[in-house]
Amino acid sequence: MKRIAILGGGLAGVTAAYELARQSRDGAPIEATLFEASPRLGGIVETVREGGFVIECGPDGWVTEKPWARELAIELGLEGELIPSNDATRRTYILAGNTLEAIPDGLKMMVPTDLDALDRSPLFTESAKQAYRAEPTRAAELKAAAPDADESIASFVLRHFGPEVLETIAVPLLSGVLGGDVRTLSVRSVMAPFVAMEREHGSLILALQTRTPTQSSAIFTSLKTGSATLIDHMVATIPPHWIRRNTSIRAITRNGTGWTLHRSGTNAPPEDFDELMLCTPIDVTRALLAPHDRHAAALLEVEASSAVIIAFAFPDATQIPIPAGFGFLVPPQIPTAKSTNGHTTPAPSRLLAATFVDQKFPNRVPPGARLLRAFFGGTTAERMMGCNNDEIASVARLELARILGPLPEPQITVVRRWPRSLPQYAVGHLERMAALNARIAQLPGLYLLGNGYRGVGLPDLIRDSKAAARQATQTALQDN
């Protein structure tokens, strides 16, 4: 019987344990132990269900076009729970001065498919609109200028559309989604489809216009009872004796062909396993790995962004009038009113984004109610980590009120802190991961899973964890 240890009970670890349990029930000679340092499984995937509200404390769903989360939900018998985002009223806003301006229809990331809609938008100056119109005429030039090496998202966007598009759309979009800096984020890791478009067509606008229309589906998908339902249903299929909550591992050592785990703060004896899946946060993984391969550990020295999420549930939506749509993004620097010399002075923003939850997904609130989520990241989130919940909620309400108008007292407030939860895929990330994989291959029976490697979304983590579990099972079958 092959013994497999899984360190970390977030989505990656739970998915790996679930898949191994499935393979075990089918007769594979394996057993697993899932170690989680906290009392709760799921990591940042957490749903609070209270007073008829479904409040997501982390991801509120997933990108529909990535199939792995949907496939898992169906596998778990949750097909009837799947809900699409309300794309009929989908609209996202950018805070421009004191006004929420809608992102033009047909914009994919920062690339337009409808230049007429772009012309009607007050979000861009005539200069930016002209840069957009000129981009298709530069197709051959852009194709020839495409670099062989990785580059930043900022460099990529500047080459195609110029500085205004970068600051108006790209910066708030990537800050709001990833808490990242476009000047350091890798375009090949974060926007790989657009890099492929450039290589083939030169012009990104022409590339999107020549794509064959596919059957339309909602941009996002979730579950009626929240994303954590995936965790709940997977855990229900894992043998209870496989799961050890409140159990921290301080060190791992090699024991010939396998691994020995040493628990923290107890007199418990070390435990031996044949294979080891590290699903821990990237900082923890680096510390555990360093004694075995300092070069591999060095490849995991990556920046990571913290996040603070605050949800406010209100029983009466009429008291909080908001525009139709999914929410808004806030540029890191917001131009204030013009000074006497005619120039604007950028004012730093603390808020990254907000979601109008009751308008994004159905089944999230009782009839007539409203649910808002506010997001803080970067240095602001780091500073907020030391504040108590009331202080954080107060800051969030002030920031939302500055944009949406006065807010009444919420019925429910939920605050979550997620320190260093979003690894930043900096320029050269793919090359670093290739080098890391080569070194890990020299440590048989070791798997690295989580959001620091091959994608940060729920589907990416599910795909990788199931693949690793299947590989571990195959190794066990071969050894027998």
N, C-alpha and C positions, 0 to 999 in steps of 0.2 A: 504494500500500500504506500503510494507516494504521499508525503506530507508537504503541504504548501502553506506558507505563512503569508498573510496579507496585512501590511501595515498601513493603517489609515482607513477610516470608515466613511469617507465622503462618497460621492457618486461613483468615482472610479473604483474604489475598494469594494463597495457594495455590489456593483455590477460584476466585478471579477468573482466575488464569492457566489453570487447568484448563478453565474454561468458554470462555475465549477460544481456547484450543487446539482445543477441540471445534468451535467456530464456524469456525475457520480450516480445519480438515480438511473441513468442509462447503462450503468455497469462499469464505468471507468474506475480503475483501481486508485482512487485519489480521495484524500480528505483534506480539508483546509481549516485554518484558524484565522479569523479576522480580529485584529487588535485595533481598538479605538481608544484614544487617550481620554475622550470626554464621555459623558453618559448618553449622548445622542448620536445616532447615525445619520448621515446625509450631508454633513459639511455645510456648505453655503446653500444647499437645496433644502429649504425649510418653508413650510406653509403654516400660517396661523389661521384657524377657522373659528370665528367668534361673532356672535350676533348676526349671523347671516352673511357676513363678509368673508371672502377668501383672500387672505393677505399674504402675498409672497414676500419672504424676507431676503431672497436672493434672486436667481433667474426666474422670470415669470412664464417661461416657455422656451421654445426653440425655433430656429429658422426652418421652415417647412421643407425647403428643397434638400436638406440633409436628411436622409431617410431613417437613420439608425434609431433615433428616439421613438419615432412613430412605430417602427417595427417592434421595438421592445414593448411598447404599450400594448400592441395587438397580441404579442406573445403572452403577456400577462393577463389577457382577458379584459383589457381596458379600452377596446375599440369604441364602445359606447360612451366613453368619457372624453374622447378627443373633441376639442373645440377649435375652430379656426378664429383668427383675429377678425375683427369687424372691418374688413378692407373696403367695404362700400363707403365708409366714412373715414377712410385712412387719410390722415394728414398730419404732418409734423411741422412744427414751427421753430423758427430761430428768433431769439431775442435780439432785436436791432434797436438800440437806444432804449426807449421805454415801450416799444411796440413788439408784439409777436407777429412776425411775418411768415406766411406759409411757404414752405419749400415748394417750388413749382412742381406740377404734376409731371410724371414721366422721368423724374430724376432718379437714376440708379447710382447710389453713393453720391458722387459729385458730377456724374456724367448724364447729360440730358438726352432723352429720346424724342422729345417734342420741343423744337426750337421756338415754335409759336407760343407755347405756354411759357417758355423762358422769357420771351419778349414782353409778355404781359405782367411779369413779376416785378414788384417794387424792391425785391430783395437785392437785386444787382444793379450797379450803375451801367450806363451805356457802354462804358469801356469794357467791363466784364462780359457783357452780352456780345460785344464785337469779338472778344477773344474766343468765346464759345463758337460763334459763327465761322471764325477763321480756322478753327481746329481741323475740320474735314478737308480743307484745301491744303493742309500741310501734311497729309497722310504719308507721302513718300519720304519727306524730310524727317518726320517723327519715327518712321520705321527704321530708317538708316541710323538715326541717332540713339536708338534703344541700346542701353549699355549691356555688356555681357555680364557684368557683376551686379550684385544686389545694390539697392539704393534706398534712401528714405522715401516715405510716402510724400513728404514735402517736395523733394526733388522731382519726383514723378509727376505730381500735380502741377507744379510750376512749369515744367516742360510743356505740358499740354494746354493749360488754361490760365496760367499767370497768378500773381500774388493775391488778387482780390478773391478769386474762387477758393484759393487755399485758406485764407483767413475767414471767409464768410461761411463756407460749408465744411471743408475738410477738417479744420481744427476743432470746431465744436462737435462734429459727428464722431471723430475718433476719440476725443476726450470724453464724450458722453457714453460711448459704448465700451471703450477699453480703459478709460482713465489714462490714456497714453499721449505721448508727444509725437506729432507727425514728423518732427525733425529727426527723430531717432528710430521710429518704428520701421521695420522692414516691409517694403512694398511686396516682396515676393512671398512673405509669410502671411501677411494680412490681406492683401488684395491680389492673390495669385491669378484669378480669372482675368483681371484687367491687364496684368503683365502679358498673359497669353494673347489677349486681344491686340495689344500693341505690336507684338511680334508678327502677328498675322496681317493686321490691317493698317498699322501705324496710327490711324485715327480711332480713338475710342468711341466717338459718336457714330462714325460709319460702322464700326464693328457691332454696336448695339442695334443699329438700324437694319443691318443685314441678317440678324439672327432670325431663325424661323420661329414664328409665334408658337408657343406651346399652350396646352390647356391651362387656363388660369387657375391658380390655387392661392389660398391665403398666404401672406408673407410669413406669418407666425402661427404656431400651433401650441396649445397647452391642454390641460386636463381640467374638467369641470371642478374637481375638488382640489386642484392645485398641483404644482410640479412634484411636491413631496409624496404624492400618491404613488409615483414610480418607486420611490425608496420603500414606502410601506409595503407594497406588494412584493417587491423583491425580497425584503427581509423575511416576509411570511413564508417564503419557500426555502430559506436557508436553515439547515438544522440548528436549533438553538445552541447546542453545545459547541458549534463552530464559532460563535460570536463572544468576544470578551470586551465588554465596555470598561471604561475607567482603567484601562491598562496601557501604560506607556512603556516604550522600549527605549532604553538608553544607548544601546550599542548592538552591533551585529558583527559576528566573526565567522571566518570560514572554518569548516570542519571536514576537511578533505574535499569531497565533491559537493557538499551541501552548506547549510548556514545554521549558525547558532544565534539565538536571540537572548539578550540579557535585559530583564525587566528593570524598571526604575523603582527605587525606594522600597524594595521589599527583599526578603530573604529567599524568595522563590528561586529554585534552581534554574539554570539556563535550559533552553529547549532547542532541540535539533529539528531541522526541517530540510527537505530535499531541495525545495525551490522557494524563492522569496520574491514577492511583489511589493515594491515600495510605492505606495499610493499616497504618501505623506506630502505636505506642502514642500515646495522646492527647497526652502531653506533647511528643513529638517532632513530631507533626502541628502542634501549636500553634506551636512554634518555627519550623517551615518556612513556615507560613502567615502569620505576623506581618508580614513585610515587604510582603505583598501586600494584607492587609486586617486592620488591627489590631482592628477591631470584631469580625470573625469569630473572630480568635484569642482575644479576651477572652471570647467565648461558650464557649470550650473550657477555661477556667480552672475545672476541676471537681476536687473531692476524689476521691482514689482510694485504695483500701485495698490494702495489701500482704498477701501470703500466704506462709506457710512450711508445706510439706507433708512429713511424714515417714512412710514406710512401713516396717513391720516384718514380715518373713516368718519364720514358725516352722514347723519340720518336723512338730511333734507338737501337734495342737490340744487334746489332753487336758490339756496343761500350762497352758493358758490358758482356763479355763472362763468363758464369756460367756453372757449371756441371748440367747434366740432373737430375731433381728431384724436391722435394717440398721445400727444404731449409736446414738449418743447425742449430744445437744446440751448445752452447758454455759452457764448464765446468766452474764453478765458479773460479777454479784455473787452469791456463794453464801452463804446464811445458815449460820452456824456454830452450834455448840451454844449453848443458852440460857445467858446469864450469870446471876449471882446475883440481879439485879433483874428477871429474867423476860424480858428483851428479847434479841433475836438481833443479832449484829454481823455485817454482811455482809463476807465475805472475797473479795477480787478473784480471779478465775480467769484463768490464762494460756491455758489450752486453750479453743478454741471448740467443737470437735466431734471425733468419731472415727467411723470407718466400720468395720464388721465385714465386710470385703470378701468373704471366702469365703462369707458368708451372704447377701450382697446379690445377687451374680451367680454363675451357674455358670461352670465352666471357668476359674477364676482361680487355683486352687492344685492341687498334687498331692494324691492321696488322703490324707486324714487330716491335712492341714496347715492352718495358720491364717495369715491375712493381715489386719493392722490398719493403718489410716491415721489419723494425727493431724493436726489443722489448727490453725494459729495465725494470727491476723490483727491488724489495727489496730496500736496502739503496741507490742504485744508482738512482732509480726512485724518491725516496724521495728528494734527492739533486737536481735532474733535475726539480722538480716541480717549483722551484723559478726562473728558467732560462727563457729567452724569447724564442720564436719559432726559431729565427735564431741561437741562441746558441745551442739549442737542436738539430736542424738539422745538424749543423756543427759537433757536437760530433758523431752523428749517421753516417754521411758520412765518417768521419775518421775511425770509428770502422769497417764499411763495407769495406772501401778501404784497410784497413790493412789485410783483409782476402781475398777479391775478386780482389784486384788490383785497380788502379785509376778509379774514377768514373767521368763522365762528369757532367756538370751542368744539374740538372733535369728540365723537363718541368713543373712539378707540385710537390709541397711538401705539405704534410698534417701532422700536429703534433697534437696529442691528449694526454692529461694527464688524467689519471683515478685514483685519490687518493683512497687508501684503498678499491679497487674495488674487490679484491679476498680474501674473508675470508678463513683462513687456518683451515682445519679440523684436529685438533691436536688429539693425542692419547686420546681415551675416548670420542670422539665426539658423537658417537651414544648413549652412556649412558647419556651424557649431554642433547641431544635432547629429549630423552625419559623423563627425569626429567622436561625439559622445557614444553613438551606437557602436562604433568600431571598438571603443574601449570596453564598453559593457559586454560585448561579445566575448571578451577575454575572461569574464566572470560568469561561468556557466550557471544557469538556473536563476539569474537575476533579471527582473523586469522593472522598468521605470514607467509609472503611469501617473496621469494627472494633467493639469492644464498648463504645465510649463514646457511642453514638448511639441505636440502636433495639433494643437487647436484648443481653444478655451470654451467652446460651446458644449452644451449637454450632449448633442449627437456625437461630437468628436470623442468625448470621454467614453461614451458607451461603446462606440466602434472599437477603440483601442483596447478597452478592458476585456471585451468579449473575445477579441482576437488573441490577446495574451492568454486568457484562460483556455482557449482551444489549443493554443500552442503547448501550454503546460500539460494539458491532457494528452496530446499526441506524444509528447516526450515520455509520459508515464506508460502509455500503451506500448511504445517501442521498447522501453526498458524491460517490460514484462514479456 
